[in-house]
Amino acid sequence: MSSATAAGLDVSGMVRVARDRVVARIREAEVVAAALSAGRNVVLEGPPGTGKTTLLRSLADGAGVPLVLVEGNAELTPTRLVGHHDASRVLVEDYRPENFVPGPLTRAMSEGALLYVEEFNRVPEETMNVLLGVLSEREMHVPRYGRVAARPTFRLVAAMNPFDAVGTARVTPALYDRSCRVAMGYQDEAAELAVVGTATSGPPGLVARAVRAVRITRDHAELRIGASVRGAIDTVLIAVELATVRGIPEVDEETGLDAAQAAMTGKVTLGDGVNRPVEQVVADIWRRAGEELGKA
């Protein structure tokens, strides 16, 4: 029998693959896998760069079901989510099921996939209502196409950053009532060191300094939003390549700083009333990270 059984999803298979691929997220992997296997939908809440997508890909592979990824934004209308009839074919053939182009929701329901909607709190309310109807009935009726029934393994996983209030909407309590919520915050420093070391194979000292720098950004007085672990990964990768470009045997202070500024200045947001350039703030953070590690 397939790992995706007739009744649900194989929780042991999901956790096994997640253990192999996801660094220091075993607790979250177990909880999400259990919720999905129990037939529940899931809301993942946490800042960017905390491994939500990596976790879901691992669980989908472990269950042996597809993962249909949707980017949530104001342009995700019900038509884009559900699908549409091919206009050119309609002119010739009229409306027929054969000229319907399935959207991600229809595909996910038909294939028994995990429908993963990123930035869910940026999705228009009318589109959320379509999803709520599907979660309640596990089917939908598409005009001029017909009834679409969800296969047993279909689940919705909605991800969002609860700290981002710009361009977002309040998620209705009805969505939470039909889902289970799992928080995914930043990992501890040891876990982030493992993530960056695995992703970059960079020099340990450089990896440690990059990780310490991004962690400093998250509670820095001049920053409203700090950097995710991606800031550290990009810093290390750029620094190593930049050292090669400059013909130096290892990353020196200037090269590390240049890499940190390229990697982090676009990933952080200055706080209100901060007048100095973000480059200066990141430069101070990079120096502070080096000083803290030098004292350790």
RODO-2510 file (C-alpha; in nm, 4 decimals, decimal comma):
residues 296
     n   res          X          Y          Z
     1     m     0,0000     0,0000     0,0000
     2     s     0,1149     0,3568    -0,0676
     3     s     0,2578     0,5577     0,2206
     4     a    -0,0469     0,7810     0,1799
     5     t    -0,3152     0,5426     0,2997
     6     a    -0,6803     0,5551     0,2090
     7     a    -0,7610     0,7101     0,5465
     8     g    -0,4817     0,9631     0,5784
     9     l    -0,1096     1,0287     0,5694
    10     d     0,1731     0,8092     0,6952
    11     v     0,2979     0,9907     1,0042
    12     s     0,6050     0,7686     1,0504
    13     g     0,7158     0,8243     0,6912
    14     m     0,6745     1,1995     0,7256
    15     v     0,8769     1,2188     1,0452
    16     r     1,1481     0,9886     0,9100
    17     v     1,2145     1,2105     0,6074
    18     a     1,1953     1,5270     0,8178
    19     r     1,4578     1,3900     1,0579
    20     d     1,6934     1,3399     0,7643
    21     r     1,6423     1,6826     0,6078
    22     v     1,5409     1,9370     0,8699
    23     v     1,7856     2,0709     1,1262
    24     a     1,6599     2,1020     1,4859
    25     r     1,2903     2,1027     1,3964
    26     i     1,1991     1,7533     1,5107
    27     r     0,9375     1,8681     1,7621
    28     e     0,7580     2,0812     1,5035
    29     a     0,7908     1,8075     1,2405
    30     e     0,6310     1,5534     1,4736
    31     v     0,3439     1,7842     1,5695
    32     v     0,2666     1,8923     1,2124
    33     a     0,2933     1,5349     1,0835
    34     a     0,0582     1,4133     1,3553
    35     a    -0,1947     1,6881     1,2782
    36     l    -0,1872     1,6148     0,9057
    37     s    -0,2121     1,2404     0,9635
    38     a    -0,5124     1,3017     1,1902
    39     g    -0,6871     1,4779     0,9035
    40     r    -0,6355     1,8297     1,0341
    41     n    -0,5328     2,1402     0,8430
    42     v    -0,2439     2,3437     0,9830
    43     v    -0,1516     2,7106     1,0268
    44     l     0,2240     2,7674     1,0611
    45     e     0,3077     3,0988     1,2247
    46     g     0,6574     3,2424     1,2343
    47     p     0,8959     3,4911     1,0765
    48     p     1,0606     3,4269     0,7382
    49     g     1,3587     3,1958     0,7273
    50     t     1,2458     2,9599     1,0013
    51     g     1,2220     2,6526     0,7785
    52     k     0,8484     2,6327     0,7158
    53     t     0,8760     2,5474     0,3467
    54     t     1,1627     2,3015     0,3988
    55     l     0,9618     2,1276     0,6685
    56     l     0,6510     2,0969     0,4493
    57     r     0,8464     1,9640     0,1499
    58     s     1,0001     1,6975     0,3713
    59     l     0,6641     1,5941     0,5151
    60     a     0,5018     1,5768     0,1712
    61     d     0,7853     1,3612     0,0379
    62     g     0,7652     1,1377     0,3425
    63     a     0,3922     1,0926     0,2911
    64     g     0,4322     1,0293    -0,0794
    65     v     0,1917     1,3076    -0,1803
    66     p     0,2458     1,6193    -0,3942
    67     l     0,3027     1,9643    -0,2466
    68     v     0,1224     2,2447    -0,4302
    69     l     0,2799     2,5783    -0,3403
    70     v     0,0855     2,9052    -0,3642
    71     e     0,2217     3,2517    -0,2901
    72     g    -0,0345     3,4505    -0,0971
    73     n    -0,0831     3,8106    -0,2097
    74     a    -0,3548     4,0592    -0,2980
    75     e    -0,3664     3,9248    -0,6544
    76     l    -0,4627     3,5721    -0,5482
    77     t    -0,8270     3,5972    -0,6563
    78     p    -1,0724     3,3072    -0,6310
    79     t    -1,0356     3,2554    -1,0066
    80     r    -0,6567     3,2248    -0,9815
    81     l    -0,6898     2,9840    -0,6931
    82     v    -0,9672     2,7658    -0,8369
    83     g    -0,8990     2,7886    -1,2119
    84     h    -1,0600     2,9221    -1,5278
    85     h    -1,1829     2,8210    -1,8698
    86     d    -0,9400     2,8776    -2,1567
    87     a    -1,0873     3,1860    -2,3237
    88     s    -0,9542     3,1047    -2,6699
    89     r    -1,1052     2,7558    -2,6602
    90     v    -1,4353     2,8838    -2,5201
    91     l    -1,4769     3,1051    -2,8278
    92     v    -1,4597     2,7971    -3,0483
    93     e    -1,5991     2,5205    -2,8275
    94     d    -1,8197     2,7055    -2,5758
    95     y    -1,7764     2,6185    -2,2064
    96     r    -1,6743     2,2563    -2,1590
    97     p    -1,5009     2,0674    -1,8777
    98     e    -1,2198     1,9871    -2,1216
    99     n    -1,1202     2,3520    -2,1623
   100     f    -1,1078     2,4233    -1,7909
   101     v    -0,7574     2,5096    -1,6654
   102     p    -0,7322     2,3915    -1,3022
   103     g    -0,5861     2,6308    -1,0463
   104     p    -0,3726     2,5194    -0,7520
   105     l    -0,6698     2,4496    -0,5243
   106     t    -0,8420     2,2289    -0,7819
   107     r    -0,5170     2,0444    -0,8554
   108     a    -0,4442     1,9891    -0,4886
   109     m    -0,7935     1,8576    -0,4182
   110     s    -0,7889     1,6273    -0,7223
   111     e    -0,4382     1,4946    -0,6508
   112     g    -0,4763     1,4619    -0,2740
   113     a    -0,1898     1,7062    -0,2264
   114     l    -0,0824     1,9354     0,0536
   115     l    -0,1878     2,2850    -0,0532
   116     y     0,0722     2,5179     0,0982
   117     v    -0,0309     2,8844     0,0955
   118     e     0,2510     3,1181     0,1952
   119     e     0,1810     3,4658     0,3372
   120     f    -0,1745     3,3570     0,4052
   121     n    -0,2651     3,6819     0,5796
   122     r    -0,2077     3,8659     0,2499
   123     v    -0,4795     3,6664     0,0731
   124     p    -0,8007     3,8620    -0,0084
   125     e    -1,1003     3,7850     0,2105
   126     e    -1,3094     3,6490    -0,0777
   127     t    -1,0327     3,3991    -0,1570
   128     m    -1,0087     3,2941     0,2068
   129     n    -1,3834     3,2307     0,1995
   130     v    -1,3399     2,9880    -0,0915
   131     l    -1,0831     2,7959     0,1126
   132     l    -1,3070     2,7951     0,4184
   133     g    -1,5872     2,6424     0,2142
   134     v    -1,3568     2,3671     0,0928
   135     l    -1,2304     2,2966     0,4444
   136     s    -1,5882     2,2643     0,5673
   137     e    -1,7299     2,0517     0,2864
   138     r    -1,4155     1,8985     0,1298
   139     e    -1,5654     1,9738    -0,2078
   140     m    -1,6565     2,2712    -0,4244
   141     h    -1,8735     2,3392    -0,7251
   142     v    -1,7075     2,5232    -1,0118
   143     p    -1,9514     2,6907    -1,2531
   144     r    -1,9555     2,5279    -1,5985
   145     y    -1,7061     2,2656    -1,4801
   146     g    -1,8758     2,0708    -1,2062
   147     r    -1,8117     1,9265    -0,8644
   148     v    -1,4556     1,8902    -0,7392
   149     a    -1,4145     1,6501    -0,4477
   150     a    -1,1068     1,6458    -0,2277
   151     r    -0,9189     1,3180    -0,2140
   152     p    -0,8632     1,1796     0,1381
   153     t    -0,5052     1,3076     0,1646
   154     f    -0,5839     1,6689     0,0703
   155     r    -0,4856     1,9175     0,3415
   156     l    -0,4395     2,2933     0,3646
   157     v    -0,1245     2,4292     0,5284
   158     a    -0,1303     2,8081     0,5665
   159     a     0,1879     2,9932     0,6636
   160     m     0,2208     3,3519     0,7770
   161     n     0,4355     3,5949     0,9680
   162     p     0,2202     3,7254     1,2553
   163     f     0,4615     4,0149     1,3146
   164     d     0,4168     4,1622     0,9655
   165     a     0,1288     4,4085     0,9745
   166     v     0,1934     4,5904     0,6458
   167     g    -0,0442     4,4928     0,3658
   168     t    -0,1963     4,2081     0,5660
   169     a    -0,5477     4,1237     0,6781
   170     r    -0,6803     3,9687     0,9959
   171     v    -0,7272     3,5971     0,9556
   172     t    -1,0823     3,5001     1,0417
   173     p    -1,1420     3,2921     1,3554
   174     a    -1,3268     3,0450     1,1306
   175     l    -0,9934     2,9518     0,9682
   176     y    -0,8284     2,8925     1,3048
   177     d    -1,1328     2,6910     1,4160
   178     r    -1,0822     2,4561     1,1195
   179     s    -0,7058     2,4287     1,1644
   180     c    -0,4344     2,3538     1,4172
   181     r    -0,1768     2,6232     1,4873
   182     v     0,1954     2,5519     1,5178
   183     a     0,4396     2,8316     1,6029
   184     m     0,7819     2,8269     1,4378
   185     g     1,0074     3,0872     1,5930
   186     y     1,3767     3,1427     1,5371
   187     q     1,5942     2,8489     1,6371
   188     d     1,8620     2,8757     1,9039
   189     e     2,2168     2,9697     1,8132
   190     a     2,3480     2,6128     1,8059
   191     a     2,0756     2,5099     1,5604
   192     e     2,1378     2,8105     1,3378
   193     l     2,5093     2,7336     1,3371
   194     a     2,4249     2,3836     1,2163
   195     v     2,1895     2,5190     0,9486
   196     v     2,4420     2,7684     0,8117
   197     g     2,7326     2,5248     0,8341
   198     t     2,5360     2,2618     0,6417
   199     a     2,4125     2,5090     0,3804
   200     t     2,7493     2,6742     0,3135
   201     s     3,0345     2,4477     0,4312
   202     g     3,2017     2,7781     0,5181
   203     p     3,4868     2,8369     0,7641
   204     p     3,3576     2,7824     1,1202
   205     g     3,4733     3,1237     1,2396
   206     l     3,2946     3,3017     0,9564
   207     v     2,9811     3,0930     1,0081
   208     a     2,9785     3,1754     1,3799
   209     r     3,0199     3,5467     1,3183
   210     a     2,7487     3,5567     1,0504
   211     v     2,5057     3,3724     1,2773
   212     r     2,5841     3,5970     1,5723
   213     a     2,5321     3,9056     1,3526
   214     v     2,1855     3,8053     1,2340
   215     r     2,0859     3,7198     1,5892
   216     i     2,1936     4,0662     1,7031
   217     t     1,9711     4,2246     1,4350
   218     r     1,6602     4,0713     1,5908
   219     d     1,6707     4,2764     1,9097
   220     h     1,8750     4,5745     1,7916
   221     a     1,7394     4,9083     1,9114
   222     e     1,7624     5,0667     1,5652
   223     l     1,5907     4,7867     1,3745
   224     r     1,2199     4,7136     1,3575
   225     i     1,2688     4,3820     1,1755
   226     g     1,5824     4,1701     1,1983
   227     a     1,7311     3,9172     0,9590
   228     s     1,6530     3,5487     0,9311
   229     v     1,9152     3,2759     0,9100
   230     r     1,9202     3,3412     0,5340
   231     g     2,1162     3,6561     0,6139
   232     a     2,3908     3,4450     0,7680
   233     i     2,3873     3,1928     0,4832
   234     d     2,4167     3,4678     0,2226
   235     t     2,6916     3,6427     0,4180
   236     v     2,9076     3,3312     0,4302
   237     l     2,8517     3,2372     0,0656
   238     i     2,9238     3,5887    -0,0599
   239     a     3,2281     3,6323     0,1638
   240     v     3,3897     3,3099     0,0431
   241     e     3,3317     3,4009    -0,3215
   242     l     3,4456     3,7589    -0,2648
   243     a     3,7722     3,6385    -0,1127
   244     t     3,8318     3,4353    -0,4280
   245     v     3,7570     3,7375    -0,6465
   246     r     4,0045     3,9453    -0,4490
   247     g     4,2705     3,6763    -0,4591
   248     i     4,3084     3,6453    -0,0831
   249     p     4,3524     3,3077     0,0921
   250     e     4,0797     3,3665     0,3523
   251     v     3,8038     3,6118     0,4388
   252     d     3,9489     3,9231     0,5985
   253     e     3,7690     4,1955     0,7942
   254     e     3,6895     4,4151     0,4942
   255     t     3,5649     4,1240     0,2842
   256     g     3,3437     3,9961     0,5649
   257     l     3,1934     4,3404     0,6156
   258     d     3,1261     4,3891     0,2456
   259     a     2,9551     4,0512     0,2333
   260     a     2,7480     4,1225     0,5454
   261     q     2,6275     4,4518     0,4054
   262     a     2,5316     4,2943     0,0733
   263     a     2,3542     4,0061     0,2482
   264     m     2,1801     4,1830     0,5343
   265     t     2,0941     4,5430     0,4504
   266     g     1,8000     4,4355     0,2373
   267     k     1,6777     4,1834     0,4955
   268     v     1,6417     4,4227     0,7893
   269     t     1,4105     4,7204     0,8398
   270     l     1,5128     5,0366     1,0203
   271     g     1,2984     5,1479     1,3102
   272     d     1,0954     5,4663     1,3035
   273     g     1,3053     5,7757     1,3603
   274     v     1,6401     5,6135     1,2803
   275     n     1,8306     5,8620     1,0672
   276     r     2,1565     5,6916     0,9858
   277     p     2,1932     5,4604     0,6853
   278     v     2,1236     5,0912     0,7245
   279     e     2,4782     5,0204     0,6009
   280     q     2,6187     5,1878     0,9111
   281     v     2,3881     4,9916     1,1398
   282     v     2,4911     4,6607     0,9815
   283     a     2,8590     4,7616     0,9978
   284     d     2,8265     4,8203     1,3720
   285     i     2,6481     4,4873     1,4137
   286     w     2,9195     4,3045     1,2191
   287     r     3,1900     4,4566     1,4383
   288     r     2,9945     4,3782     1,7545
   289     a     2,9512     4,0147     1,6469
   290     g     3,3270     3,9840     1,6015
   291     e     3,3962     4,1424     1,9390
   292     e     3,1513     3,9149     2,1228
   293     l     3,2977     3,6025     1,9702
   294     g     3,6507     3,7259     2,0428
   295     k     3,5631     3,7507     2,4110
   296     a     3,3991     3,4094     2,4244
***
